[in-house]
Structures are given as structure tokens and as C-alpha cells.
């Protein structure tokens, strides 16, 4: 089990940041992701595995003027 933005989400070995984004149906184009407080570069979302018990923060950035 992992927690995404404070909510529980099932975990399986090999689960990546990209998997979480897809499962949570996050569609906003500007996302920042941290695993246990560590920033994950956008280009690594598909290859960064999330460990069991991790705290994952997905932050939607706002832009505009």
C-alpha cells in the first residue's frame, strides 16, 4: 500500500510514477511528483519505481497571467 496525496492506493512490485498518474486519472499537463520527499524528474516518471509504503505527492502547477 502507498499513499498518494494522503489517500491509500494499492501497490505492486514495479509500480511506477507513470502507473500512479494513470490510475489516479491525473490529466493536468504540469505535474510535480515527490516520493518520500524526493523530487522525481518528469523524464523519469516511466522508470521510477515506487517502494511499498511510500508517500507520494502529486502537485498540479498552475500557470497563466
N, C-alpha and C positions, 0 to 999 in steps of 0.2 A: 504494500500500500504506500502511495505517495500522497502528498498534499499539494494541490495546485491552487494558488491564491486562497489558501486556508481551507479548501474543500478536499475531501478524500477522493482519490482516483485509484482504480485498480492498477497493479504493477505486474509486469512480466519481464523476465530477463531479456535484455536487448532493447527495451523500450527507449526510444529517442525523444528529443525535444520536438522534432517534427511530428512524431506519433501523438504526442500530447496536444499539440496545436490542432491537429486534425480531429482528435477525439473530442476536444472541447469546442470544436467548431469556431475557432478564432479566425476571423477573416480580415481583421484590420491590417492594413499593409505595413504599418510601423509598429513593430513589437520589440520589446526588450525582454530577454529571458535571463533569469538568475537561478542557479541550482545551489542550494545551501549558501546563498550569498555571493556566489561566484558568477560573474557575467559570462554568458555564452555568446561568442561571435555569431552573427547571423549565418555566415557561410558554413558554420559547424552544426547547425540545427539537425541535419540529417544523419550526422555521425556521432553526435554526443549522446551517450547512453546515460540514463538517469538511474542512480542506485536506489534500491529498495529503501523506503523510509525517508526519502529526500523531501525537502521543502522547495517547491518550485514557484517562482514568482514570474508571472507574465504581465508585463506592463504595456498598456496601449499608449503610445505617444501621440500627442495632439500637435498639429501644425496648422499654420494659417496666419492670417494677418488682419 
